[in-house]
């Protein structure tokens, strides 16, 4: 799998394109400051076909784990 960032707005928004075996998929993350030094992250991706849902769920989990590692290092 390979990806390319298409839009980066510091502390607001990330948009990236993933090249997957079944085709390209755009994903995005919108960030918002909350009270108490917290940040809300809203992730968006197209709904995959039913037979690919388990794989998409696993990939989303890996993405969130990666975000957690980056945030822990800050």
Steps between C-alpha positions, in 0.01 A plus 500: 500500500620848420357842582545864409391807696282722282419775748663603828359786704700517822293411808180489291484247219682216324389342174686203355457253217578132551582267213333172594475175302130573433572859387582846635319624812498852643491542877493812712542609860354823635640623832336734753629634833285412800511623859773367726768464232311224320456463124211345313600312184228408250614244243316449173528236232264356242290203607658185356301219342360257760763232424780750578360636829712280730816599313402870514432474874843345555666776295312770692621346826858507376458864399370595846787310664745697285334829598526401867873428465564837334296688760675321787835615362403870498 
